Amino acid sequence: MGLNDTPSSERVHIAFFGKRNAGKSSLVNAVTGQELSVVSDVKGTTTDPVLKAMELLPAGPVVIIDTPGYDDEGPLGEMRVRKTEQILEKTDLAVLVIDGTEGISPEDENLKNYFAKKNIPSVTVFTKSDLTAGSAEKSGLCKCPDRSDRTADGSAAIHVSIYNSAGITKLKNIIAESVNEQRQNEKKIIGDLLSPADIVVLVIPVDAAAPKGRLILPQQMVLREVLDAKAIPVATQTGTYEETLSILTKKPKLVITDSQAFAEVSRKTPDDLTLTSFSILMANYKGVLKQAVYGLKALKKLHNGDKVLISEGCTHHRQCGDIGSVRLPALIRKFTGVSPDFRFTSGREFPEDLSGYSLVIHCGGCMLNEREMHSRGVRAAKQNIPFTNYGTAISYMNGILPRTLSLFPELCDIIQNE
């Protein structure tokens, strides 16, 4: 993906599910117009999820995901099914692929029930329509005079054929409609809080942990939203921050810093300026900031040896001075006076069973889509495990949390009531 492409985390994730040999991979290739997945008559050809960020006309930028058969068998099959279940956590639109010559199976019904339980929009696709003309009864499809085809539960459905391409264009249009509906409800990170000509100071440390020659994704996204709001971004580093403020002839509307520089930037920021961090803004954008604030009280309850999970959504190579594996644990030890047992995960890794942990501290989640980030928070909540995030925890341990959450008055009330 190029520098100007939409990040994968900001694309609608469209995943194709179903039994082995239902025609998932063939359908993915037909919809995308690419040989994205290997196709054969052998059951279980797709052994791992295949993810592809692409432009899907007329939907626009999306991530297409082909998954292994949900009815796979044996020890390896169980692992493949588990990977499919992980994909469900990030799916914005589910395409359930059913062999039209066989009709809906119990496994298909289980998937449809899961979609409904998780509020995942879905469309059911019956393949091999060239072999099953007029077989709506067998497939479970009903004809509604004032609506498009539906399955018995009322969800959208369509018959297609890879052999003669029947229904493929209609399916792509159904997908595009769902994608457009979801994009109409898109949130902003900071743009809604800004007016034209507002000055926003971005404090961006450039140190050994910074990626060479580029900004990290939250910095890019915030910068773009500031520009889209026709506000004025002013980027600086911690060492030149005070000088930057001194030469501004207009008071900044907001100062946004990298969380690892919170302590230094807070000391240098006048009390009448609003201060927050990229991580806190991302946690709010991904829908977990409120949970992160509630989770902070667990920090003061930690004991020696308590397991603390520090999780990142990306898979970058950890370096000397890394915020997640080095700086954050050091700050926690200093703040609590104890030595917890820190465990680390990255990328798609996130434990299903969190019962052994006393606290989960997650990054802002810029590399995860909102649904996956939210699902991680929900998983922790269901197991009664406190869940917070980098920026919120660092702000709290530096004694500046109320200040850094001033953009979110309802969260400040939570702090005062704790």
N, C-alpha and C positions, 0 to 999 in steps of 0.2 A: 504494500500500500504506500503511495507517495505522500509527500509532506502535505499536500493540499487536499488529500482525501479525508472524508468523514471518518473519525475514529470508530473502530468496531463497537466500542461501548456505547456510542451514540446512534447506532443503527438498530432498526427493528430486527430482532432475531426470529427468523422463520425456520421452524424445525419440522422435518418429515419423520413421522413415527409409523409403526405398524409391524406386522409379523414378517418373518423371513419369507422372501420370495413373493411378497405382495406387490412388488414393483416400485418400491421406494426410490431406489437409485436410478432406475430408468426414468421415473417421473421427474426427479430432480434434474437430470440431464435435459429432459424435454423442456422443463419450465425455464431453466437458465440458458438453454442454447449452448451449453458447454459439456464436455466430457468430464464433469466434476467428479463422478463416482464410477468405480469399476462395476461393470454389469456382467452377470452370468446367470445360468440356470441353476447353479449350485446354491443351495440354501446357506445363508450365513456368509456370503461373500464380503459384505461390509462388516469388518471386525472392530473398527473404532469409529467414533463420530468424525465426520468430515465437515469442517467449517470453512466457509469461503465468503469473505467480504467482497461485495460486488454491486454493480448498478443493475437492478432488475426493472426493466421497463414494463409497465408504466409506474411501478412502485417507487423507484429511486434507489438510494443507497440502503442496502440491507445486508444482513448476514444470513446466508443459507446454510442449514445444517442437515446432513444426512446421517441417520442413526442406525446402529445395528438392530436386527430383529428383536422385538420385545419378547418373543417366545423362544429365544435361544436356550440351549440345554447344556448340561454338564458344568464342571467347574469354570471353564473358560467362558461358557455361555452366561453364567451368573455374573462374571466380571463385566461382560459386555452389556448386560441388562443394567447393571449398576451405573455404567457410564451413561447409558441412555437416561436413567433417572436423574443423573447430574445435569444433563442437558435440559431436562424439564424445568430445572430451577431457573434457567435463564431464558426460557422460551416466551416470546411476546405473542406469537401466532403459531398455533400447532396445526399441521396438516396431517390428518389421520388417513393413511393409505390402506385400502382394503381390496383384496382380490375380489373383483366383481363376480367371478365364477363360484366363489365360496360363500360370500355374504359376511355379515358381521359375526365375529366370534366372541367368546367370553373375554379373551385378551383385549379385543377391540373395545368392548363395553367397559372394561376396567380402565383403559386409557381415557375414554370419553368421560367417565366419572371423575377421573383425576383432573382432567382439564376443567370440569365444572367446579370441583372443590377448590382449585387454585385460581379460579377466575381467569383462565387462559382462553382467549378467543380461539375458536377452532373452525376448521372446515373439513368435512369428510369427503374423501375422493375414492370412488369405486373405479378400479382399473379394468382394462380389457373389455371396454364397452363394445368393441367390434365382435366380441364373442357372446355378449349378454344382452343384445338388443331386446328391450321390452321386459327385462327381468327385474323391475323395480321391487317386486314383492320379495324376491329372494334376497336382494341386497339390503332391504330394509329402508328403501327410499320411498317417500310419498310425494305425490304431486299436489301442490297447493295452487288453486286458480289465481289467487291474487299475490302470490309470492314466488320466489325461486324454489328450486327443489330443496327438500328438507329431509333429514332423518327423522325417526320416530320421536326423538326428544326435541325437535324443532330447530336444531342447528343446521347451518348451511351445508349443502352436499352437492356433489356433481359426479357425473359419469364421464370418464375420459378413456382415450385409447392412445397408447404409444405407437401402435401400428399405423394408424391413419391420422394421428394428431387431433382427433375429435375431442373437443372440450378443453384443450390446452389453453387457448386464448381466453376462454371464459374463466378458467381457473386463475390465470394471471391477473385478470381484471378483479376477481373476488379478492385475491391477495392484496392488490393495490388499494382497493376500497378499505380494507382492514388497516393497512399501513397508514393511509391518509387519516383515518379516524384517530389512530393513536398519535399521530404527529400533531393533530389539532390540539391535543391535550398536553403537549410538551411544556415542561417547566423551564425556567431560566435560572442560572446560577446567581446572577447579580443584576442582570439587565433591567429587571422590573423596579429596582430600587434607585435607578439613576435617571437624571434628566440631562438634556443636551448641555454641553459645556461644563458639566461637573468634572472636577479633577479627582482622579483615582490614582493614588501612589501605590505601586507594586514593588515590594521589597523582595528581590530575588537573589539569594546567595549564590555565588558562583564559586564552588569549592571542589574538593576532590570527589565528592559524591554527586556533583552535578553532571548530567550527560554532556559529552563534548559536542559543541557546535549547535545545540538546540535547547529549547525550553521543555520542561516536563509538561505533560498533558494538562493538568489543572491550570497551570500558568498560561498556556496557549488558549484554553477555553475561556478563562476569565478575561484575558486581553481582548479576545475577539468580541465578547459580549459588551465590554466597555466601548469598543469602537462602534459596534452595532447600535448602541444607545446614543451615539454621537457625543459621548463624553470624551474626556481627555485623559488617556493613560500616561503616567509618568513612571518609568521603570528605573530602579536604582538598586544598589547593593547595600548591605548593612554598613559597610565602611563609609559610604558616601550618603547615607540616609539623612543625617542632620543637615549636611550642606544642601541637599536637594530641597528639604523643607524651607531652608533659609532663603533660597532664591525664588521660591514661588510667591507671586504677588497676590494670589487668590487662595483662600483657605481650601484645602482638599475636602471633598465630601467623605472620603473613606481612605483608610490605609489597609492594605492587605499584604500580609507577610507570610513567608514560609514558616511553618510551625516551629522548626528547630531554632529559629532566630527570635522566637516570641519574647524571651526575657530581655535581650538587648534592645530590640525594637520598642518594646513597651516602655523601657526606661527613657528612651529618646523621643517618645511621642507625647506631645502636650496633652493634658487631660481633656481638652475640649475637642480632640479629634477622635473619630470613631475608628477602632482598630479590630481587625479579625484576621483569620488565616485562610489560605487556600483549602486546607484540610477541613476546617469547620464548614466552609461554604459547600464543599463537595459532599460532606455528610448530610447537610440539609437537602441538597439537590438530589441525593440518592434516597432520601426518605428515612434516615436512621438517626438524625441529630437528637431528637427528643429522647430516644432510647439511650443514646450515648451519654446524655446529661444525667439521666437516672442511674446509669451504670457506674458513675464516678465514685459513689459512696463506698464501693467495694474496695477501692484503693486503700482506704484507712483500715480495712479489716483484714488485710493480708498478713500472713505469718510466714516464718521461715519454711521453705520447702513447698509452699502452696504453688500449684501449677497455674501459670499464666500463659495463655496463648496469644502470641503476637502474629497477626495474619496480614499479608499483603496480597492485593489482587493481581499484581504484576509479577514477572519472573526475572527481574533484572539481577545481574550479578552483584551480590553484596560486597561492599568495599570497606576498607578501614574507615571508621567514623560513620558507618551506615546508621541512619536514624532509627530503623526498626530493630536491628540486632545489637546495636551498640549504645547509641545515645539514649533511647527510650528506656531500656533496662537500667542504665546507670542512673537516670533521673528517678526512676521508681525506687531503686535501692536507697537513694539519698532522701527521698520524700518520706518513705515508709520506715526506714531504719531496719528493714529486714531483707533477707535474700530469697526471693521466690525462685521457683524452678521454671525458667522461661523455656517455652517451646515455640517453634516457628513454622509457619506454612506460607506458601506463596502460590500464585496462579490459581488453578482450579482446585488445589488441595484445600479442603476445609472439612474438619471431622464431622461425621454424621452424629457421633456420640460425643457430647461435650461434658458429660457428667463428672469427669475427673478434674475439671478446671474450676478455679475460683473466680476467674475473670478472663474475658476475651477483649483484646484491644486490636481494632482493625484500622487499616489505612483509610483514606478518604474514598477509596473504591473507584478511582477514575477509570480503571481498566475493566470494570465490571458494569454491565448494564443495570438499570435500576431494579429490575425484577430479581436478579441474582443477589445483589447487595441486600435488598429487602429480605430475601429468603434466608440469608445467613443470620440476620438479626432476629427473624421469627424463630429460626431453629434454636438460637440461644434462649429466647424468651420462653419457648415451650418447655425447655429443660431447666428453667429458673437459673440460668447462668448470666450474671451481669455482663453487659456488652457496651463497650464505649469505643472511641476512636482516637487516633493519634493527636490531632489538633486540640480536641476537647480535653484530653487527659493532660497534655503538656501545658495548656492554658491553666487548668485547675491546679496543677502542681507548682506553677509559678505564681499562684495567687492572683491571677488576673481574669478569671473566668467571667465574672459579671460584665466586665468591660468588653471582652471579646464576643459576648453574646448579645450585646446591646441592639443588634439588628433584629433580634428575635425576642421581643418583650415577653411573650408567653413562656419562654424558656427561663427568663430571668425570674419569673414568679416561682418556677420549680425550685430554683436555687435558694431563693429566700425562704421557701417552705420546708426545705430539707433540715 
